[in-house]
Amino acid sequence: MKIKRLNIHYLALLMGASVSASYAVPTSGDYVNDLPQTYTNNFTQETMDQINGILCVFTQTNYPEFTNQGAYLSKVDMNACNMGDERSDNSVPILSDIVGESTNINGVQTVTFWIDGLQVGDGDTVLIEGKLVATETPTTLNPYGVFSLNYVSYPYVSGVLNRTTPQFRGFISASQATNGRALVKYFETESNGNNSRNVALAFIQTAENTGYGQISSVFNQSSMLAKIAFNSSHLENLVTRADLTNGQAEICYDRNNYTTSVYRYGLYNADGSRVNRDSGGFPVEMTINNETKRGWLSFYGLWLPGNPTVADGTAATKKDMQTGASTAGTIEVGPGRLELQTARSITLGQLAGTRLRLHAFNQNQATAIVLWNSTNQQFDKVGEDSCTQNGCSFTPVTPAVAISNSELQTSYLGQHYSLNVSIDGVGGGGFTNIPMRDQNNQVVLPTNSTQLVVWTNALVAPTAADDILTLHCYNNCPVWNNGLGQWETKYPAWDSSGSPNLYLTYTINKNILATNNAYTLLDPNNVPVTSTTDNLWVGEMVPNTVNVGTNIDNLYNGTITQKYTWQSGPQPWNKFYTFKATSDNSISSFEPPISLTYNDGQGSRFIEYESFGQLNGIPGKCYSRLDNTLQPQCGGNDQIWVPDYNVPTGAELTQTANANVSYFVKQLGIAQNLLPLAVGAARDACISDLQTLITQAGTDSNVTLPTLSDWVDPNIGTMPSVGDIPKVIAGVTQPQT
């Protein structure tokens, strides 16, 4: 018996409905057609989303249509199932190959499938094998039918498939409980290096949008067990975990009581068309040390699992995410990165409401998270970041505490000319300075009219033809000392090394294909400013046509609005990478993110637009998925990152560099974060409403959690050869010739 379209019968506990936007301008085009998606961000739904993602990918093969017709190739859209690369636009397909074979014997539908070369986790390449057996179609009492889906993945080690130690194993099953209702079970175990993870779930749907069950999660040494009960109004979790008071917590939620966080945005022109940007990059594939590596090449550089060294000219393949087409070529590696810094002046008054990081004079002191209070013209401390080698820990300060003038001078200014601050959402870290001394070295307290110079960074892309740039370096200028065999850093504006000028002269040919010194900065003696062991940085360079004058402060106070920096070193982030196509020697170029300013009526906020779906630079904090409590550090397995603010649909954002250029925003990925009810009548009513169901979750043997012993090895043999022509692409059966 054929079970068609399992994705129609996805497992829904807490799925939210789409939110209809109240459109401002524009009123046509992609702005109207791009629909937002809403989901509930709760640890229970997180597990359900994983199950639905697996079923969604599998369903896209259209296996019922190819029953008893032999093996065939499908290309499935991972993004459509929320299992794609998180850097990408979810509306743009990311296609992966699945080889499948569907048979039906005596009413039993069996589907075997292979997914070879998929990258999972931290980028490990694996072969996934799976087997679906379906025996009954959905009914009113059991809307999921009766089926079991077992799967396993084997890793590639140095290019060789290792079947000895599976990386992960799991299964999903749907059946009828003894009361005839739908019973769903899920189990997955994963072992990867020093990390291990086990997740198990079992629940019964007793009526539409109502049910109960259990869920467990084990990550390394931490574990959690929860009984769950839900109906259309409430959700209850009875959680057992070692770090909880008395080891247990009863948490009840009103499903209509939540905060909203937006994680994906669309950016549009005035005519409603999308703003396209090539910052986001594309997938690449290459062989290093006999092992296939699949990575990502973008404006920010090359990412590969394991961070291997990639030599200039390494053969590679560029992947088109929409069509799956491959382009042969090579990775061109520049030994450094040339970046252009552009200045923009802004007042403290314009930054009212914007979170600033105020760095202490003593580096051992915590960084103050402050807001500029434009009414009292002072900094209000709202938190602190304390950083060690193990990461940063955030501590809120509530209520906010004003930083006195004396503390501002003793703890943050010291003998310096200005305060050292950084602003969220500004490229290059948003580092800037707030001047606090006049020309006579007297302290001048900041006011609403105090001017800051904010610098934004953009990579200077190489060219495919010679383009020589001559630069004058005024500060932090490495010069090779041949006698000592090392770099010596000069400060020509201060140490007379640039006498009789204030600078030293450097040159760079931006041609990445040049025979000699391609895209390489040369010092005054024509020595390449490069290193494979140390981090070299050259700062405060301007074109030789720019007159800085005798006042070196012109480089910092905004008089000089553009300057260059150069960096080189052993890490991928201080090199330049691009892709050269073999067919025509064309060089892939990446546009820098657009620096944007959003004014919410209280002050200016800075955001960067990298590619469709991604507005970066919005600050945020981490909260527990379980009880929504603020966490001092991010990184826990049960945490969610929550942005400090959402940009509303219809908001107008302007270019930071040119306020006359504006765009419009639309919220596309919206999370509803359920808030646990506080002790009181509402919580008592919630618990009472679900009392019968939560009791059944603890007593009904039907919802006993599955274990690894319930998993069945698919054991489906070698993947058959099916050629390169897919019969199904993203769930659409292709015309056959």
C-alpha positions as CSV (number, residue, x, y, z in Angstrom):
1,M,0.0,0.0,0.0
2,K,1.5,3.3,-1.1
3,I,1.9,6.0,1.5
4,K,2.0,9.2,-0.5
5,R,3.3,12.6,0.6
6,L,4.4,12.1,4.1
7,N,5.2,15.8,4.2
8,I,1.4,16.6,4.2
9,H,1.3,14.9,7.6
10,Y,4.2,16.6,9.4
11,L,4.3,16.3,13.1
12,A,2.9,19.5,14.7
13,L,3.0,20.3,18.4
14,L,3.6,24.0,18.4
15,M,3.9,25.1,14.8
16,G,2.8,28.7,14.5
17,A,0.8,30.2,11.7
18,S,2.1,32.6,9.1
19,V,1.9,36.2,10.2
20,S,0.2,38.6,7.7
21,A,2.3,41.7,7.4
22,S,0.8,45.2,7.2
23,Y,2.6,46.4,4.2
24,A,3.9,50.0,4.1
25,V,5.9,51.0,1.0
26,P,6.5,49.5,-1.4
27,T,3.2,47.9,-2.5
28,S,4.3,45.5,-5.2
29,G,7.0,43.1,-6.3
30,D,9.1,40.7,-4.1
31,Y,8.2,42.9,-1.1
32,V,4.6,41.7,-1.3
33,N,5.3,38.2,-2.7
34,D,7.9,37.1,-0.1
35,L,5.9,35.6,2.7
36,P,7.1,35.4,6.3
37,Q,7.4,32.2,8.3
38,T,6.6,31.9,11.9
39,Y,7.6,29.1,14.3
40,T,7.7,28.5,18.1
41,N,11.1,28.6,19.6
42,N,10.8,26.0,22.4
43,F,13.0,23.0,23.1
44,T,10.1,20.6,22.5
45,Q,9.4,22.1,19.0
46,E,13.1,22.1,18.2
47,T,13.0,18.3,18.3
48,M,9.8,18.2,16.2
49,D,11.5,20.5,13.6
50,Q,14.3,18.0,13.3
51,I,11.9,15.2,12.6
52,N,9.9,17.2,10.1
53,G,13.1,18.3,8.3
54,I,14.1,14.6,7.8
55,L,10.6,13.7,6.5
56,C,10.5,16.8,4.3
57,V,13.8,15.9,2.6
58,F,12.8,12.3,2.1
59,T,9.4,13.3,0.6
60,Q,10.9,15.4,-2.1
61,T,12.1,12.3,-3.9
62,N,8.4,11.6,-5.0
63,Y,9.1,8.0,-4.4
64,P,5.5,6.8,-4.9
65,E,5.7,7.8,-8.5
66,F,8.7,5.6,-9.1
67,T,7.5,2.4,-7.4
68,N,8.9,-0.8,-8.9
69,Q,10.8,1.2,-11.6
70,G,14.4,0.8,-10.3
71,A,16.8,3.2,-8.7
72,Y,16.8,6.9,-9.7
73,L,18.4,10.2,-8.9
74,S,16.6,13.1,-7.1
75,K,17.9,16.5,-6.2
76,V,16.3,17.7,-2.9
77,D,16.2,21.2,-1.7
78,M,17.6,21.3,1.9
79,N,16.6,24.9,2.4
80,A,12.9,24.1,1.8
81,C,13.2,21.8,4.8
82,N,15.1,24.3,7.0
83,M,18.1,22.0,6.8
84,G,20.3,24.2,4.5
85,D,23.2,26.5,5.2
86,E,22.1,29.1,7.7
87,R,24.0,31.8,5.8
88,S,21.7,31.4,2.8
89,D,18.4,32.8,1.7
90,N,15.8,30.2,2.6
91,S,14.0,30.9,-0.7
92,V,17.1,29.9,-2.7
93,P,17.3,26.2,-3.2
94,I,20.4,24.3,-1.9
95,L,20.3,21.0,-3.8
96,S,21.7,17.7,-2.6
97,D,21.7,14.4,-4.5
98,I,19.7,11.4,-3.2
99,V,19.7,8.0,-4.9
100,G,16.5,6.0,-4.1
101,E,14.7,2.9,-5.0
102,S,11.0,2.3,-4.2
103,T,9.2,-1.1,-4.2
104,N,5.7,-2.3,-3.2
105,I,5.2,-5.9,-2.5
106,N,1.9,-7.2,-1.1
107,G,0.9,-3.7,0.1
108,V,4.2,-3.0,1.9
109,Q,6.0,0.1,0.6
110,T,9.8,-0.1,0.9
111,V,12.1,2.7,0.0
112,T,15.9,2.6,0.2
113,F,18.0,5.6,-0.2
114,W,21.6,6.8,-0.3
115,I,22.9,10.4,0.3
116,D,26.6,10.4,-0.6
117,G,29.1,13.2,0.1
118,L,26.8,15.2,2.4
119,Q,28.5,17.5,4.9
120,V,27.1,17.5,8.5
121,G,28.1,18.9,11.9
122,D,31.4,20.7,11.7
123,G,31.8,19.9,8.0
124,D,32.4,16.1,8.1
125,T,31.7,14.3,4.9
126,V,29.4,11.3,5.2
127,L,27.4,8.7,3.4
128,I,23.9,8.4,4.7
129,E,21.9,5.2,4.1
130,G,18.2,4.7,5.0
131,K,15.2,2.5,4.7
132,L,11.5,3.4,4.9
133,V,8.9,0.7,5.4
134,A,5.2,1.8,5.3
135,T,2.3,-0.5,5.9
136,E,-0.8,1.6,6.5
137,T,-2.1,4.9,5.2
138,P,-3.2,7.8,7.5
139,T,-6.6,7.6,9.1
140,T,-8.7,10.0,11.2
141,L,-7.4,8.6,14.4
142,N,-3.8,8.2,13.2
143,P,-3.1,11.0,10.7
144,Y,0.5,9.8,10.2
145,G,-0.1,6.3,9.0
146,V,2.1,3.4,10.1
147,F,5.7,3.6,9.0
148,S,9.3,3.2,10.2
149,L,12.3,5.1,8.8
150,N,15.8,3.9,9.9
151,Y,19.0,5.6,8.9
152,V,22.7,5.6,9.5
153,S,25.7,7.7,8.4
154,Y,29.3,6.7,7.9
155,P,32.2,9.2,7.8
156,Y,34.9,9.6,5.2
157,V,38.3,9.6,6.8
158,S,41.1,10.8,4.5
159,G,38.8,10.2,1.5
160,V,38.1,6.6,2.5
161,L,34.6,5.5,3.8
162,N,34.7,4.2,7.3
163,R,31.9,1.7,8.0
164,T,33.4,0.5,11.3
165,T,32.1,3.4,13.4
166,P,28.9,5.1,12.4
167,Q,28.7,8.9,13.0
168,F,25.0,9.0,13.7
169,R,22.1,6.5,13.7
170,G,18.4,7.1,14.2
171,F,14.8,6.3,13.4
172,I,11.4,7.8,13.1
173,S,8.2,5.7,13.5
174,A,4.5,6.3,13.4
175,S,2.0,3.7,14.6
176,Q,-1.2,3.2,16.5
177,A,-1.2,3.2,20.3
178,T,-3.4,0.8,22.2
179,N,-6.2,3.4,22.3
180,G,-6.0,3.6,18.5
181,R,-4.5,7.1,18.5
182,A,-1.3,8.2,16.7
183,L,1.9,7.3,18.4
184,V,5.2,8.8,17.2
185,K,8.7,7.9,18.3
186,Y,12.1,9.3,17.4
187,F,15.6,8.5,18.4
188,E,19.0,9.7,17.2
189,T,22.5,9.1,18.6
190,E,25.6,10.9,17.4
191,S,29.3,10.6,18.2
192,N,31.7,13.0,16.7
193,G,35.2,13.4,18.2
194,N,34.9,14.3,21.9
195,N,31.2,15.1,21.6
196,S,28.2,12.7,21.9
197,R,24.5,13.4,21.7
198,N,21.3,11.3,22.2
199,V,17.8,12.6,21.6
200,A,14.6,10.5,22.2
201,L,10.9,11.4,21.9
202,A,7.6,9.6,22.2
203,F,4.2,11.2,22.1
204,I,0.6,10.4,21.5
205,Q,-1.7,12.7,19.7
206,T,-5.0,12.2,21.5
207,A,-6.9,14.8,19.4
208,E,-6.1,17.6,17.0
209,N,-3.5,19.8,18.6
210,T,-3.7,17.8,21.8
211,G,-1.4,15.1,23.3
212,Y,1.2,14.0,25.7
213,G,4.6,12.2,25.8
214,Q,8.2,12.3,26.9
215,I,11.4,13.7,25.6
216,S,15.0,13.3,26.6
217,S,18.3,14.9,25.6
218,V,21.8,13.9,26.5
219,F,24.7,16.1,25.4
220,N,28.1,14.9,26.6
221,Q,27.8,14.9,30.4
222,S,24.5,16.9,30.7
223,S,21.1,15.3,30.4
224,M,17.5,16.3,30.6
225,L,14.2,14.4,30.8
226,A,10.8,16.0,30.4
227,K,7.2,14.9,30.4
228,I,5.2,17.0,28.0
229,A,1.5,17.8,27.6
230,F,-0.2,20.2,25.3
231,N,-3.5,21.4,24.0
232,S,-4.6,24.4,21.9
233,S,-4.2,26.7,24.9
234,H,-1.3,25.5,27.0
235,L,2.0,23.6,27.0
236,E,3.5,22.0,30.1
237,N,7.0,20.6,30.6
238,L,7.8,18.6,33.8
239,V,11.6,18.7,33.6
240,T,14.2,16.6,35.4
241,R,17.7,18.0,35.2
242,A,20.6,18.0,37.6
243,D,21.2,21.8,37.6
244,L,17.6,22.6,38.6
245,T,16.4,23.2,42.1
246,N,15.6,19.9,43.7
247,G,16.4,18.4,40.3
248,Q,13.0,19.1,38.8
249,A,10.9,22.0,37.5
250,E,7.3,22.2,36.4
251,I,7.0,24.8,33.7
252,C,3.7,25.8,32.1
253,Y,3.2,28.1,29.1
254,D,0.2,30.0,27.8
255,R,0.6,29.4,24.0
256,N,-0.7,32.9,23.3
257,N,1.9,34.5,25.7
258,Y,5.2,34.9,23.9
259,T,7.8,37.4,22.8
260,T,8.7,37.7,19.1
261,S,12.2,37.6,17.7
262,V,13.1,38.1,14.1
263,Y,16.0,36.1,12.6
264,R,15.6,36.7,8.9
265,Y,14.8,39.9,7.0
266,G,14.3,40.8,3.4
267,L,15.7,44.1,2.1
268,Y,14.0,45.8,-0.9
269,N,14.3,48.7,-3.2
270,A,11.5,51.3,-3.5
271,D,10.0,49.4,-6.4
272,G,9.6,46.2,-4.3
273,S,12.4,44.3,-5.9
274,R,14.9,42.5,-3.7
275,V,18.3,44.1,-3.0
276,N,20.7,41.4,-4.2
277,R,24.2,41.3,-2.8
278,D,27.1,39.0,-3.7
279,S,28.6,39.1,-0.2
280,G,27.0,35.7,0.7
281,G,29.2,33.6,-1.6
282,F,28.8,30.0,-2.9
283,P,29.7,26.4,-2.1
284,V,33.1,25.1,-3.3
285,E,34.5,21.6,-3.4
286,M,38.2,20.5,-3.6
287,T,40.4,17.6,-2.7
288,I,43.1,18.1,-0.1
289,N,45.3,15.3,1.2
290,N,43.1,12.8,-0.8
291,E,40.0,13.9,1.1
292,T,37.1,15.7,-0.5
293,K,36.4,19.0,1.3
294,R,33.2,21.0,0.8
295,G,33.3,24.6,1.9
296,W,32.1,28.1,1.4
297,L,33.8,31.0,-0.4
298,S,32.5,34.5,0.3
299,F,33.4,38.1,0.9
300,Y,34.8,37.1,4.3
301,G,37.1,34.4,2.8
302,L,37.3,30.7,2.5
303,W,35.8,28.3,5.0
304,L,36.7,24.6,4.9
305,P,36.1,21.9,7.6
306,G,39.2,21.4,9.7
307,N,40.7,24.7,8.4
308,P,43.3,23.0,6.1
309,T,45.9,25.0,4.2
310,V,44.9,25.8,0.6
311,A,47.6,26.5,-1.9
312,D,47.3,29.1,-4.6
313,G,46.0,27.4,-7.8
314,T,44.3,24.4,-6.0
315,A,41.8,22.7,-8.3
316,A,38.3,23.3,-7.2
317,T,34.6,23.2,-8.3
318,K,32.1,26.0,-7.8
319,K,28.6,24.8,-7.1
320,D,25.4,26.7,-8.2
321,M,22.9,26.4,-5.3
322,Q,19.9,26.8,-7.5
323,T,20.7,24.4,-10.4
324,G,23.3,22.2,-8.9
325,A,25.6,22.9,-11.9
326,S,29.3,22.7,-11.4
327,T,32.0,25.0,-12.7
328,A,35.6,23.8,-12.8
329,G,38.4,26.1,-11.8
330,T,41.0,27.0,-9.2
331,I,41.3,28.8,-5.9
332,E,43.4,31.9,-6.3
333,V,45.1,32.9,-3.0
334,G,46.4,36.3,-2.3
335,P,48.9,36.5,0.6
336,G,47.0,39.3,2.3
337,R,43.9,41.5,2.4
338,L,43.8,45.1,1.4
339,E,40.9,46.9,3.0
340,L,39.4,50.4,2.6
341,Q,38.2,52.3,5.6
342,T,35.6,55.0,5.1
343,A,34.7,57.6,7.7
344,R,31.4,59.0,8.8
345,S,30.8,61.6,11.5
346,I,28.0,61.2,14.0
347,T,27.1,62.8,17.3
348,L,26.5,61.1,20.6
349,G,23.0,62.5,20.6
350,Q,22.3,60.6,17.4
351,L,23.4,57.4,19.2
352,A,20.9,57.7,22.0
353,G,19.5,54.2,22.6
354,T,22.3,52.4,20.7
355,R,24.3,49.9,22.7
356,L,28.0,50.9,23.0
357,R,30.9,49.0,24.4
358,L,33.0,51.3,26.6
359,H,36.5,49.7,27.0
360,A,38.3,50.2,30.3
361,F,41.7,51.8,30.5
362,N,42.8,48.8,32.5
363,Q,42.5,45.8,30.2
364,N,41.8,43.5,33.2
365,Q,38.6,45.5,33.9
366,A,35.3,44.4,32.4
367,T,34.0,46.2,29.3
368,A,31.0,48.4,30.2
369,I,27.8,48.0,28.1
370,V,26.4,51.5,28.0
371,L,23.6,53.6,26.5
372,W,24.0,57.3,26.0
373,N,21.4,59.2,28.0
374,S,20.7,62.2,25.9
375,T,18.5,63.8,28.6
376,N,21.1,63.8,31.3
377,Q,24.0,63.7,28.8
378,Q,25.8,60.8,30.5
379,F,26.5,57.2,29.9
380,D,24.2,54.7,31.7
381,K,25.7,51.3,32.3
382,V,23.3,48.4,31.5
383,G,25.7,45.5,31.6
384,E,29.3,44.2,31.7
385,D,31.2,41.8,29.5
386,S,34.1,40.0,31.2
387,C,36.3,38.1,28.8
388,T,38.8,35.3,29.3
389,Q,40.5,32.7,27.1
390,N,37.3,30.6,27.6
391,G,35.0,33.3,26.2
392,C,33.0,36.3,27.4
393,S,30.4,36.4,30.2
394,F,27.6,39.0,30.2
395,T,26.3,40.3,33.5
396,P,23.2,42.7,33.3
397,V,23.1,45.8,35.4
398,T,19.5,46.5,36.4
399,P,18.5,49.1,37.0
400,A,20.9,51.0,34.8
401,V,23.7,52.9,36.7
402,A,25.0,56.3,35.6
403,I,28.8,56.4,35.1
404,S,30.0,59.5,37.0
405,N,32.4,62.0,35.4
406,S,35.1,61.0,37.8
407,E,34.7,57.3,37.0
408,L,34.7,58.0,33.3
409,Q,38.0,59.7,33.6
410,T,39.8,57.4,36.0
411,S,38.5,54.0,34.7
412,Y,38.0,54.7,31.0
413,L,40.0,57.7,29.9
414,G,43.2,57.7,31.9
415,Q,46.0,59.6,30.2
416,H,44.5,59.0,26.8
417,Y,43.1,61.6,24.4
418,S,39.8,59.8,23.9
419,L,37.5,57.0,25.1
420,N,37.8,53.7,23.3
421,V,34.3,52.4,22.3
422,S,32.8,50.0,19.8
423,I,29.4,50.2,18.2
424,D,27.4,47.1,17.3
425,G,26.6,46.7,13.6
426,V,29.5,48.6,12.2
427,G,31.9,46.8,9.9
428,G,35.4,46.1,11.2
429,G,34.2,45.8,14.8
430,G,32.8,49.3,15.0
431,F,35.8,50.6,16.9
432,T,35.9,54.4,17.3
433,N,36.9,57.0,19.8
434,I,35.0,59.7,21.7
435,P,37.4,62.7,22.1
436,M,37.7,64.0,25.7
437,R,40.7,66.3,25.6
438,D,41.2,69.6,23.9
439,Q,44.3,70.9,22.2
440,N,45.6,72.0,25.7
441,N,45.1,68.5,27.0
442,Q,42.3,69.6,29.2
443,V,39.4,67.2,29.8
444,V,36.2,68.1,27.9
445,L,33.2,66.0,29.0
446,P,31.1,64.5,26.3
447,T,27.7,66.0,25.3
448,N,25.0,65.4,22.8
449,S,27.0,67.4,20.2
450,T,30.3,65.5,20.7
451,Q,31.4,64.2,17.3
452,L,32.5,60.6,16.7
453,V,34.2,59.4,13.6
454,V,32.8,55.9,12.7
455,W,35.0,53.8,10.3
456,T,33.5,51.1,8.1
457,N,35.7,48.5,6.4
458,A,35.4,47.0,2.9
459,L,37.7,44.6,1.2
460,V,39.4,46.0,-1.9
461,A,38.7,43.3,-4.5
462,P,41.6,42.3,-6.8
463,T,41.5,42.8,-10.5
464,A,42.3,40.5,-13.5
465,A,44.6,43.1,-15.1
466,D,47.4,45.3,-13.8
467,D,46.3,48.1,-11.5
468,I,49.1,49.7,-9.5
469,L,48.2,51.6,-6.3
470,T,50.8,53.8,-4.6
471,L,50.2,54.4,-0.9
472,H,51.7,56.6,1.8
473,C,51.9,54.9,5.2
474,Y,51.9,57.2,8.3
475,N,51.6,54.7,11.2
476,N,52.3,51.1,11.9
477,C,54.5,50.5,8.8
478,P,56.5,47.2,8.7
479,V,59.8,47.5,6.9
480,W,62.0,44.4,6.2
481,N,65.4,44.6,7.9
482,N,67.6,42.3,5.8
483,G,70.4,42.4,8.3
484,L,68.3,41.2,11.2
485,G,66.1,39.0,9.0
486,Q,62.9,40.3,10.5
487,W,60.2,43.0,10.2
488,E,60.6,46.3,12.0
489,T,57.5,48.4,12.6
490,K,58.0,52.1,11.8
491,Y,55.9,55.1,12.9
492,P,57.1,57.7,10.3
493,A,54.7,60.4,11.5
494,W,56.4,60.3,14.9
495,D,59.7,58.5,14.8
496,S,61.3,60.4,11.8
497,S,61.7,57.1,9.8
498,G,59.8,58.9,7.0
499,S,62.0,62.0,7.1
500,P,61.8,64.5,5.5
501,N,58.2,63.4,5.0
502,L,55.8,62.0,7.5
503,Y,55.3,58.8,5.5
504,L,56.9,55.8,3.9
505,T,55.8,54.7,0.4
506,Y,54.2,51.3,-0.3
507,T,52.8,49.9,-3.6
508,I,50.5,47.1,-4.6
509,N,49.5,45.6,-7.9
510,K,45.9,44.6,-7.4
511,N,46.1,42.1,-10.3
512,I,45.5,38.6,-8.7
513,L,46.7,37.0,-11.9
514,A,50.0,38.9,-12.2
515,T,53.1,36.8,-12.7
516,N,55.1,38.5,-9.9
517,N,53.8,39.8,-6.5
518,A,50.1,39.3,-7.5
519,Y,47.8,41.3,-5.1
520,T,50.8,41.8,-2.7
521,L,51.8,44.9,-0.8
522,L,55.5,45.9,-1.2
523,D,57.4,47.8,1.4
524,P,59.6,50.8,0.6
525,N,62.4,48.4,-0.5
526,N,60.0,46.4,-2.7
527,V,59.9,43.5,-0.2
528,P,56.5,41.7,-0.1
529,V,54.7,42.5,3.2
530,T,53.7,38.9,3.8
531,S,54.0,36.2,6.4
532,T,53.0,32.6,6.9
533,T,53.8,32.5,10.6
534,D,53.1,36.0,12.1
535,N,50.3,38.4,11.8
536,L,51.4,41.5,9.9
537,W,49.3,44.7,9.9
538,V,49.9,47.9,8.0
539,G,47.8,50.9,9.1
540,E,46.9,54.4,8.1
541,M,47.8,54.4,4.4
542,V,46.4,56.9,1.9
543,P,46.9,57.2,-1.8
544,N,49.9,59.3,-2.8
545,T,47.5,61.8,-4.3
546,V,46.0,62.7,-0.9
547,N,47.5,65.6,1.1
548,V,47.4,64.8,4.8
549,G,49.1,68.0,5.7
550,T,51.2,68.5,8.8
551,N,48.4,67.7,11.3
552,I,48.5,64.0,11.7
553,D,45.1,64.1,13.5
554,N,43.6,64.5,10.0
555,L,44.0,60.8,9.6
556,Y,41.6,60.2,12.6
557,N,39.3,63.1,13.0
558,G,37.4,62.6,9.7
559,T,39.2,65.2,7.6
560,I,40.7,62.3,5.6
561,T,37.6,60.3,4.9
562,Q,39.2,57.2,3.3
563,K,42.4,55.2,4.2
564,Y,43.8,51.8,3.6
565,T,45.0,48.9,5.8
566,W,46.8,45.7,4.8
567,Q,47.1,42.4,6.8
568,S,48.9,39.2,6.1
569,G,49.4,36.0,8.2
570,P,48.9,32.3,8.6
571,Q,45.1,32.4,9.1
572,P,42.4,32.2,6.4
573,W,40.9,35.5,7.6
574,N,44.1,37.5,6.8
575,K,44.4,36.2,3.2
576,F,42.4,36.8,0.1
577,Y,40.6,34.0,-1.7
578,T,38.7,33.9,-5.0
579,F,37.7,31.4,-7.6
580,K,38.9,31.5,-11.2
581,A,36.9,29.6,-13.8
582,T,38.9,27.4,-16.1
583,S,36.6,28.0,-19.1
584,D,37.2,31.8,-19.4
585,N,39.6,32.7,-16.6
586,S,36.9,34.9,-15.0
587,I,37.4,35.9,-11.4
588,S,34.6,35.7,-8.9
589,S,34.0,39.0,-7.1
590,F,32.2,39.7,-3.9
591,E,30.5,42.9,-3.0
592,P,31.1,44.2,0.6
593,P,28.1,44.2,2.9
594,I,26.0,47.4,2.8
595,S,26.4,49.4,6.0
596,L,22.9,50.6,6.9
597,T,21.5,53.0,9.5
598,Y,18.2,52.5,11.2
599,N,16.6,55.3,13.2
600,D,14.0,54.0,15.6
601,G,13.0,57.4,16.9
602,Q,15.4,57.2,19.8
603,G,18.7,57.2,18.0
604,S,20.7,55.6,15.2
605,R,21.4,51.9,15.0
606,F,23.9,50.4,12.6
607,I,23.3,47.2,10.7
608,E,25.1,45.4,7.8
609,Y,23.3,43.7,4.9
610,E,25.3,40.7,3.7
611,S,22.9,38.9,1.4
612,F,19.2,38.3,1.2
613,G,17.8,37.2,4.5
614,Q,20.7,38.5,6.6
615,L,20.8,41.8,8.5
616,N,23.9,41.4,10.7
617,G,25.1,43.4,13.6
618,I,21.9,43.5,15.8
619,P,23.1,42.8,19.3
620,G,21.5,40.2,21.5
621,K,21.8,37.8,24.4
622,C,21.3,34.1,25.1
623,Y,18.4,32.7,27.0
624,S,17.4,29.2,28.2
625,R,15.0,27.4,25.9
626,L,13.5,25.8,28.9
627,D,12.5,28.7,31.2
628,N,13.6,31.8,29.2
629,T,16.2,32.9,31.9
630,L,19.1,35.1,30.8
631,Q,22.4,33.1,30.5
632,P,25.8,34.7,31.3
633,Q,27.4,33.0,28.3
634,C,26.3,31.7,24.9
635,G,27.0,28.3,23.6
636,G,24.9,25.9,25.7
637,N,23.0,23.1,23.9
638,D,19.7,24.3,25.3
639,Q,20.1,28.0,24.6
640,I,18.7,30.4,22.1
641,W,20.2,33.7,21.0
642,V,17.6,36.5,21.2
643,P,18.2,39.9,19.4
644,D,17.9,43.0,21.5
645,Y,15.5,44.5,19.1
646,N,13.5,43.7,15.9
647,V,13.5,46.0,12.8
648,P,9.8,46.4,12.0
649,T,8.3,45.5,8.6
650,G,8.1,48.6,6.5
651,A,11.0,50.3,8.2
652,E,13.2,52.5,6.0
653,L,17.0,52.0,6.3
654,T,19.5,54.3,4.7
655,Q,23.1,53.7,3.6
656,T,25.5,54.8,6.3
657,A,27.8,56.2,3.6
658,N,25.0,58.0,1.7
659,A,21.8,58.9,3.6
660,N,20.1,59.7,0.3
661,V,20.0,56.0,-0.6
662,S,17.3,54.1,1.2
663,Y,15.7,50.6,1.3
664,F,12.8,48.9,3.0
665,V,12.7,46.0,5.4
666,K,10.4,43.0,5.7
667,Q,10.4,40.4,8.5
668,L,10.6,36.9,7.0
669,G,11.8,34.5,9.8
670,I,9.8,35.1,13.0
671,A,10.2,33.1,16.2
672,Q,7.6,33.1,19.0
673,N,9.5,32.5,22.3
674,L,7.0,31.1,24.8
675,L,7.3,32.7,28.2
676,P,6.8,30.5,31.3
677,L,4.0,31.5,33.5
678,A,5.0,32.9,36.9
679,V,3.7,31.5,40.1
680,G,0.1,32.6,40.5
681,A,-3.4,32.0,39.2
682,A,-2.6,31.8,35.5
683,R,0.1,29.1,36.1
684,D,-2.2,27.2,38.4
685,A,-4.9,27.2,35.7
686,C,-2.4,26.0,33.1
687,I,-1.3,23.1,35.3
688,S,-4.9,22.2,36.1
689,D,-5.9,22.3,32.4
690,L,-3.2,19.8,31.5
691,Q,-3.2,17.7,34.7
692,T,-4.8,14.6,33.2
693,L,-2.5,14.6,30.2
694,I,0.7,15.2,32.2
695,T,-0.2,12.3,34.5
696,Q,-0.7,10.1,31.5
697,A,2.7,11.1,30.2
698,G,4.2,9.5,33.3
699,T,2.0,6.4,33.4
700,D,1.2,5.4,29.8
701,S,3.7,2.7,28.7
702,N,3.0,3.6,25.1
703,V,5.2,6.7,25.5
704,T,8.2,4.8,26.9
705,L,11.2,6.5,25.3
706,P,13.0,4.6,22.5
707,T,16.6,3.6,22.8
708,L,19.3,2.5,20.4
709,S,18.1,-1.1,20.7
710,D,15.0,0.0,18.8
711,W,17.1,1.1,15.8
712,V,17.4,-1.3,12.9
713,D,20.4,-1.2,10.6
714,P,19.1,-0.4,7.1
715,N,21.7,-2.8,5.6
716,I,20.8,-1.8,2.1
717,G,24.0,-2.6,0.3
718,T,26.0,-0.6,-2.2
719,M,24.6,2.5,-3.8
720,P,23.5,1.7,-7.4
721,S,24.7,3.7,-10.3
722,V,22.0,6.0,-11.8
723,G,23.9,8.5,-13.9
724,D,23.8,12.3,-13.6
725,I,20.3,13.2,-14.9
726,P,17.8,13.7,-12.0
727,K,14.2,12.5,-12.3
728,V,13.1,14.8,-9.5
729,I,14.3,18.3,-8.6
730,A,13.0,19.9,-5.4
731,G,9.9,17.7,-5.4
732,V,9.1,18.3,-9.0
733,T,9.2,15.3,-11.3
734,Q,11.1,16.1,-14.5
735,P,9.9,15.3,-18.0
736,Q,11.5,12.1,-19.2
737,T,12.9,11.7,-22.7
